[in-house]
Amino acid sequence: MNARFNPEEFVKERNEALFSLDEEKIRAYAKKYCVSLPENPKVFWGAVYKSIYNVTDAPQELKDKAKAWLEENGMSTKIKL
């Protein structure tokens, strides 16, 4: 990671990775920013779809897909800290 953190670039890259729904791209983004991701496929996709659903400016079609996937897999759309 760069010594100078650029939040706008972080968000832009995050959205590009998440919205692609490409596991390799998402994992590469996470590695670049030292974000740990689950190895379990269901938990991984749950985290991805939950993240997408909670991105304010995510495309509505993608938010709908995320919500449907989460509901079908018994997961909430809420992020708990």
C-alpha positions as CSV (number, residue, x, y, z in Angstrom):
1,M,0.0,0.0,0.0
2,N,1.2,3.5,-0.7
3,A,2.5,5.7,2.1
4,R,-0.1,8.3,1.1
5,F,-3.6,7.0,1.5
6,N,-6.1,8.4,-1.0
7,P,-9.6,7.8,0.1
8,E,-11.2,8.7,-3.2
9,E,-9.0,6.2,-5.0
10,F,-9.7,3.5,-2.3
11,V,-13.5,3.9,-2.8
12,K,-13.2,4.0,-6.6
13,E,-11.1,0.8,-6.6
14,R,-13.4,-0.8,-4.1
15,N,-16.5,-0.1,-6.2
16,E,-14.8,-1.3,-9.4
17,A,-13.8,-4.6,-7.7
18,L,-17.1,-5.2,-5.9
19,F,-19.3,-4.2,-8.8
20,S,-17.3,-6.5,-11.2
21,L,-18.4,-9.6,-9.1
22,D,-15.0,-11.1,-10.2
23,E,-13.6,-13.0,-7.3
24,E,-10.0,-12.6,-8.5
25,K,-10.4,-8.8,-8.9
26,I,-12.0,-8.5,-5.4
27,R,-9.3,-10.6,-3.8
28,A,-6.6,-8.5,-5.5
29,Y,-8.2,-5.3,-4.3
30,A,-8.4,-6.7,-0.8
31,K,-4.8,-7.8,-0.8
32,K,-3.6,-4.4,-2.0
33,Y,-5.4,-2.7,0.9
34,C,-4.6,-5.4,3.5
35,V,-8.3,-6.3,3.9
36,S,-8.9,-9.9,5.0
37,L,-11.6,-11.9,3.2
38,P,-13.2,-15.2,4.2
39,E,-12.0,-18.3,2.5
40,N,-15.4,-20.1,2.7
41,P,-17.1,-19.3,-0.6
42,K,-20.6,-18.7,0.9
43,V,-19.2,-16.4,3.5
44,F,-17.0,-14.7,0.9
45,W,-20.0,-14.0,-1.4
46,G,-22.1,-13.0,1.6
47,A,-19.5,-10.4,2.5
48,V,-19.3,-9.2,-1.1
49,Y,-23.1,-8.9,-1.5
50,K,-23.6,-7.3,1.9
51,S,-20.9,-4.7,1.0
52,I,-22.5,-4.0,-2.4
53,Y,-25.9,-3.6,-0.8
54,N,-24.5,-1.0,1.6
55,V,-22.6,1.1,-0.9
56,T,-24.8,4.2,-1.2
57,D,-24.2,4.8,-4.8
58,A,-24.2,1.2,-6.0
59,P,-26.3,0.7,-9.1
60,Q,-29.9,-0.2,-8.1
61,E,-29.9,-3.4,-10.2
62,L,-26.8,-4.6,-8.4
63,K,-28.3,-3.7,-5.0
64,D,-31.4,-5.7,-5.9
65,K,-29.2,-8.7,-6.9
66,A,-27.3,-8.4,-3.7
67,K,-30.4,-8.3,-1.6
68,A,-31.9,-11.3,-3.4
69,W,-28.7,-13.3,-2.9
70,L,-28.5,-12.5,0.8
71,E,-32.2,-13.3,1.4
72,E,-31.9,-16.6,-0.6
73,N,-28.9,-17.5,1.6
74,G,-30.5,-16.6,4.9
75,M,-28.3,-13.5,5.4
76,S,-29.2,-10.0,6.5
77,T,-28.4,-6.9,4.5
78,K,-27.2,-5.1,7.7
79,I,-23.5,-4.7,8.5
80,K,-22.8,-5.3,12.2
81,L,-19.6,-3.9,13.7
